[in-house]
Amino acid sequence: MARNYRVARGPSARGGEVDLILWARDGTLVFVEVRARERDAHGGAAASVTRAKQRKVIFAATCFLRTLAEIPPCRFDVVAIDGDRVEWLQGAFDVPAEH
């Protein structure tokens, strides 16, 4: 559906970005954060998707969902690339209850 979907919070404030937005075969709309690290030191690529980064992805996803007539089931995935190893973490994080 989209690649590098970006939104701003205001004229000079950065809001968030979703690397990939795609449909899963089951009809779920998937928001994907892609992270790459040469080595898996400090937890690797997956660990670099901090709570702050998750909030930015969720903000951008919420803006994208406002453009749709109906809200489909959604999921947040992470594609973690550590050197030559690629791991697709489905349902890597959820929207917090206060959102």
Backbone as ProteinMPNN parsed JSONL, in Angstrom:
{"seq_chain_A": "MARNYRVARGPSARGGEVDLILWARDGTLVFVEVRARERDAHGGAAASVTRAKQRKVIFAATCFLRTLAEIPPCRFDVVAIDGDRVEWLQGAFDVPAEH", "coords_chain_A": {"N_chain_A": [[0.816, -1.194, 0.0], [1.927, 1.245, 0.81], [5.117, 2.908, 1.017], [7.641, 4.102, 3.122], [5.951, 5.949, 4.518], [5.248, 9.063, 5.7], [4.507, 11.419, 8.298], [3.874, 14.634, 9.766], [3.939, 16.396, 12.887], [3.501, 19.026, 13.03], [4.351, 22.268, 11.563], [7.171, 22.34, 11.855], [7.772, 20.115, 13.291], [8.62, 16.751, 13.544], [6.674, 13.914, 12.96], [6.165, 11.003, 12.527], [7.026, 7.835, 10.97], [6.312, 5.15, 8.78], [7.841, 2.342, 7.574], [6.968, 0.317, 5.747], [3.729, -0.393, 4.498], [1.398, -2.814, 4.26], [-0.841, -5.351, 2.943], [-1.76, -8.283, 4.596], [-2.323, -11.707, 3.776], [-4.589, -12.563, 5.119], [-6.198, -10.351, 5.304], [-5.402, -8.476, 7.133], [-4.094, -5.303, 7.93], [-0.812, -4.388, 7.732], [1.716, -2.766, 9.448], [5.007, -2.025, 9.024], [8.148, -1.85, 10.517], [11.425, -1.448, 9.553], [14.594, -2.456, 10.48], [18.099, -2.266, 10.499], [21.259, -3.557, 11.367], [24.773, -3.829, 11.479], [26.012, -5.566, 13.212], [24.953, -7.644, 15.981], [25.281, -6.402, 18.416], [24.464, -4.825, 21.53], [21.867, -5.749, 21.655], [20.906, -5.84, 19.075], [19.169, -5.334, 15.895], [16.358, -5.582, 16.293], [16.042, -4.853, 18.986], [16.545, -2.179, 18.788], [14.222, -0.929, 18.184], [12.768, 1.042, 19.96], [10.555, 2.041, 22.682], [9.922, 4.718, 22.244], [10.329, 4.912, 19.47], [8.38, 3.123, 18.644], [6.079, 4.566, 19.396], [6.186, 6.659, 17.516], [5.831, 5.263, 15.109], [3.275, 4.225, 15.572], [1.833, 6.633, 15.717], [2.073, 7.56, 13.04], [0.806, 5.427, 11.739], [-1.782, 5.669, 12.748], [-2.533, 8.101, 11.583], [-2.503, 7.282, 8.895], [-4.574, 5.397, 8.936], [-6.77, 7.046, 9.258], [-7.32, 7.847, 6.708], [-8.755, 5.889, 5.531], [-11.88, 4.343, 4.679], [-12.979, 2.319, 6.249], [-11.796, 0.753, 9.234], [-9.485, -1.729, 9.194], [-8.485, -4.965, 10.621], [-5.376, -4.663, 12.321], [-1.761, -4.802, 12.49], [1.493, -4.624, 13.971], [4.631, -5.032, 12.766], [8.121, -5.993, 12.835], [10.954, -5.954, 10.841], [13.948, -7.273, 11.282], [17.284, -6.832, 10.623], [20.271, -8.218, 11.014], [23.422, -8.05, 10.256], [23.926, -10.606, 8.056], [21.666, -11.935, 8.717], [18.165, -12.137, 8.599], [15.167, -11.37, 10.153], [11.715, -11.66, 10.514], [9.521, -10.246, 12.562], [6.468, -10.841, 13.495], [3.672, -9.084, 14.738], [5.156, -7.576, 16.572], [4.913, -5.452, 18.35], [2.319, -3.743, 20.219], [-0.446, -1.407, 20.215], [-0.51, 0.753, 22.912], [-2.717, 0.64, 25.786], [-3.593, 3.189, 26.612], [-3.791, 4.62, 24.302]], "CA_chain_A": [[0.0, 0.0, 0.0], [2.776, 2.438, 0.885], [6.493, 2.748, 1.464], [8.16, 5.328, 3.74], [4.822, 6.845, 4.781], [5.68, 10.034, 6.722], [3.589, 12.474, 8.728], [4.466, 15.61, 10.69], [3.066, 16.853, 13.974], [3.315, 20.453, 12.829], [5.204, 22.815, 10.505], [8.594, 22.028, 12.014], [7.909, 18.954, 14.169], [8.51, 15.464, 12.886], [5.692, 13.079, 13.628], [6.497, 9.587, 12.49], [7.174, 7.215, 9.661], [6.168, 3.695, 8.674], [8.654, 1.927, 6.435], [6.119, -0.401, 4.797], [2.341, -0.682, 4.859], [0.981, -3.844, 3.317], [-1.942, -6.239, 3.311], [-1.485, -9.708, 4.771], [-3.304, -12.524, 3.053], [-5.824, -12.714, 5.899], [-6.917, -9.081, 5.333], [-4.84, -7.603, 8.163], [-3.217, -4.242, 7.455], [0.427, -4.564, 8.486], [2.644, -1.64, 9.486], [6.301, -2.681, 9.212], [9.359, -1.08, 10.797], [12.602, -2.198, 9.118], [15.802, -2.004, 11.177], [19.294, -3.007, 10.106], [22.492, -3.342, 12.117], [25.843, -4.692, 10.967], [26.246, -6.591, 14.238], [23.847, -7.697, 16.932], [25.682, -5.824, 19.693], [23.457, -3.999, 22.202], [20.532, -6.284, 21.422], [20.645, -5.982, 17.648], [18.218, -4.474, 15.185], [15.033, -5.629, 16.919], [16.089, -4.089, 20.239], [16.634, -0.752, 18.496], [12.863, -0.392, 18.052], [12.451, 1.445, 21.335], [9.18, 2.486, 22.931], [9.771, 6.016, 21.571], [10.173, 4.632, 18.039], [7.06, 2.513, 18.495], [5.087, 5.652, 19.454], [6.218, 7.376, 16.239], [5.217, 4.387, 14.109], [1.841, 4.189, 15.89], [1.278, 7.923, 15.316], [1.96, 7.566, 11.579], [-0.216, 4.439, 11.376], [-3.081, 6.268, 13.08], [-2.817, 9.075, 10.519], [-2.827, 6.531, 7.687], [-5.893, 4.78, 9.111], [-7.799, 8.094, 9.087], [-7.599, 8.015, 5.281], [-9.536, 4.742, 5.085], [-13.317, 4.374, 4.983], [-13.176, 1.372, 7.349], [-10.558, 0.35, 9.892], [-9.332, -3.187, 9.174], [-7.58, -5.465, 11.66], [-4.024, -4.146, 12.083], [-0.663, -5.447, 13.201], [2.777, -3.935, 13.871], [5.727, -5.989, 12.612], [9.486, -5.481, 12.705], [11.917, -6.754, 10.092], [15.25, -7.005, 11.901], [18.397, -7.311, 9.799], [21.531, -8.191, 11.762], [24.41, -8.609, 9.346], [23.29, -11.39, 6.995], [20.47, -12.593, 9.261], [16.926, -11.369, 8.495], [14.092, -11.959, 10.956], [10.448, -10.925, 10.431], [8.823, -10.412, 13.834], [5.063, -10.475, 13.337], [3.062, -8.67, 15.997], [6.285, -7.235, 17.427], [4.431, -4.577, 19.427], [0.901, -3.381, 20.153], [-0.814, -0.065, 20.632], [-0.774, 0.727, 24.359], [-4.119, 0.828, 26.179], [-3.936, 4.608, 26.744], [-3.837, 5.234, 22.974]], "C_chain_A": [[0.862, 1.261, 0.0], [4.172, 2.06, 1.366], [6.975, 4.096, 1.972], [7.06, 6.372, 3.92], [5.19, 7.751, 5.957], [4.585, 11.033, 7.032], [4.322, 13.382, 9.712], [3.455, 15.974, 11.763], [2.751, 18.339, 13.835], [4.293, 20.942, 11.783], [6.68, 22.436, 10.633], [8.825, 20.796, 12.891], [7.706, 17.666, 13.379], [7.559, 14.567, 13.662], [6.075, 11.625, 13.674], [6.579, 9.079, 11.076], [6.935, 5.718, 9.805], [6.931, 3.284, 7.418], [7.829, 1.239, 5.354], [4.712, -0.56, 5.36], [1.835, -1.655, 3.812], [-0.192, -4.647, 3.853], [-1.412, -7.648, 3.493], [-2.582, -10.484, 4.052], [-4.624, -12.657, 3.791], [-6.624, -11.419, 6.01], [-6.447, -8.116, 6.409], [-3.955, -6.552, 7.489], [-1.981, -4.251, 8.349], [1.316, -3.333, 8.321], [4.002, -2.215, 9.883], [7.397, -1.651, 9.448], [10.542, -1.955, 10.416], [13.823, -1.602, 9.813], [16.97, -2.875, 10.778], [20.479, -2.588, 10.975], [23.542, -4.284, 11.543], [26.129, -5.837, 11.92], [25.082, -6.579, 15.221], [24.249, -7.23, 18.336], [24.558, -4.94, 20.235], [22.036, -4.462, 21.885], [20.154, -6.426, 19.965], [19.564, -5.068, 17.129], [16.856, -4.44, 15.865], [14.991, -4.792, 18.192], [16.162, -2.59, 19.991], [15.267, -0.113, 18.249], [12.365, -0.107, 19.466], [10.991, 1.84, 21.467], [8.926, 3.827, 22.247], [9.572, 5.82, 20.071], [8.812, 4.005, 17.773], [5.963, 3.579, 18.504], [5.03, 6.421, 18.141], [5.573, 6.561, 15.121], [3.703, 4.34, 14.326], [1.17, 5.5, 15.483], [1.072, 7.977, 13.808], [0.881, 6.587, 11.114], [-1.617, 4.986, 11.641], [-3.485, 7.291, 12.018], [-3.203, 8.368, 9.227], [-4.231, 5.944, 7.786], [-7.027, 5.788, 8.941], [-8.157, 8.317, 7.621], [-8.482, 6.902, 4.73], [-10.998, 4.876, 5.49], [-13.646, 3.462, 6.168], [-11.828, 0.982, 7.92], [-10.483, -1.176, 9.884], [-8.563, -3.66, 10.417], [-6.163, -5.023, 11.307], [-3.009, -4.897, 12.928], [0.602, -4.619, 12.976], [3.894, -4.977, 13.875], [7.058, -5.256, 12.581], [10.267, -6.468, 11.85], [13.286, -6.334, 10.614], [16.342, -7.65, 11.067], [19.678, -7.108, 10.597], [22.589, -8.876, 10.912], [23.705, -9.306, 8.2], [21.991, -12.053, 7.442], [19.263, -11.658, 9.195], [15.849, -12.098, 9.273], [12.859, -11.071, 10.862], [9.667, -11.243, 11.694], [7.39, -9.92, 13.682], [4.458, -10.158, 14.695], [4.111, -8.273, 17.026], [5.902, -6.303, 18.578], [2.979, -4.217, 19.163], [0.718, -1.918, 20.52], [-1.118, -0.122, 22.125], [-2.222, 1.082, 24.664], [-4.517, 2.297, 26.249], [-4.103, 5.302, 25.408], [-5.216, 5.241, 22.406]], "O_chain_A": [[0.573, 2.223, -0.713], [4.374, 1.04, 2.024], [6.747, 5.121, 1.329], [7.216, 7.528, 3.527], [5.416, 7.275, 7.069], [3.83, 11.444, 6.15], [5.257, 12.964, 10.396], [2.247, 15.865, 11.551], [1.822, 18.84, 14.469], [4.997, 20.138, 11.172], [7.359, 22.235, 9.626], [9.972, 20.473, 13.201], [6.734, 17.523, 12.638], [7.641, 14.478, 14.887], [6.287, 11.069, 14.752], [6.254, 9.778, 10.117], [7.302, 5.103, 10.806], [6.692, 3.815, 6.334], [7.978, 1.548, 4.171], [4.531, -0.829, 6.548], [1.842, -1.355, 2.619], [-0.493, -4.627, 5.046], [-0.69, -8.155, 2.635], [-3.649, -9.942, 3.763], [-5.668, -12.843, 3.166], [-7.623, -11.375, 6.728], [-7.033, -7.047, 6.579], [-3.17, -6.868, 6.595], [-2.086, -4.137, 9.57], [1.625, -2.916, 7.205], [4.138, -2.819, 10.947], [7.552, -0.703, 8.679], [10.659, -3.081, 10.899], [14.059, -0.395, 9.745], [16.844, -4.099, 10.726], [20.664, -1.408, 11.271], [23.228, -5.412, 11.165], [26.451, -6.946, 11.493], [24.319, -5.614, 15.28], [23.629, -7.62, 19.325], [23.788, -4.371, 19.461], [21.109, -3.652, 21.851], [19.159, -7.081, 19.654], [19.103, -4.156, 17.816], [16.261, -3.371, 15.997], [14.007, -4.097, 18.445], [15.871, -1.804, 20.893], [15.167, 1.107, 18.119], [11.646, -0.902, 20.072], [10.279, 1.957, 20.47], [7.835, 4.056, 21.725], [8.736, 6.49, 19.465], [8.163, 4.329, 16.778], [5.024, 3.509, 17.711], [3.947, 6.798, 17.693], [4.854, 7.108, 14.284], [2.937, 4.408, 13.365], [0.056, 5.484, 14.959], [0.011, 8.394, 13.343], [0.125, 6.893, 10.192], [-2.529, 4.783, 10.84], [-4.644, 7.34, 11.605], [-4.126, 8.799, 8.535], [-4.992, 5.99, 6.82], [-8.125, 5.421, 8.523], [-9.191, 8.915, 7.323], [-8.912, 6.968, 3.578], [-11.309, 5.458, 6.529], [-14.495, 3.797, 6.994], [-10.837, 0.888, 7.195], [-11.318, -1.842, 10.495], [-8.05, -2.838, 11.177], [-5.789, -5.007, 10.134], [-3.341, -5.533, 13.928], [0.766, -3.991, 11.93], [4.08, -5.705, 14.85], [7.114, -4.051, 12.332], [10.246, -7.672, 12.103], [13.725, -5.201, 10.418], [16.33, -8.858, 10.831], [20.112, -5.979, 10.827], [22.657, -10.103, 10.846], [22.965, -8.672, 7.448], [21.295, -12.664, 6.632], [19.323, -10.526, 9.673], [15.637, -13.295, 9.083], [12.94, -9.866, 11.102], [9.205, -12.368, 11.88], [7.132, -8.717, 13.735], [4.695, -10.864, 15.676], [3.98, -8.589, 18.209], [6.499, -6.36, 19.653], [2.473, -4.362, 18.05], [1.618, -1.281, 21.067], [-1.906, -0.962, 22.56], [-2.876, 1.758, 23.87], [-5.669, 2.629, 25.971], [-4.514, 6.462, 25.369], [-5.422, 5.725, 21.293]]}, "name": "protein", "num_of_chains": 1, "seq": "MARNYRVARGPSARGGEVDLILWARDGTLVFVEVRARERDAHGGAAASVTRAKQRKVIFAATCFLRTLAEIPPCRFDVVAIDGDRVEWLQGAFDVPAEH"}
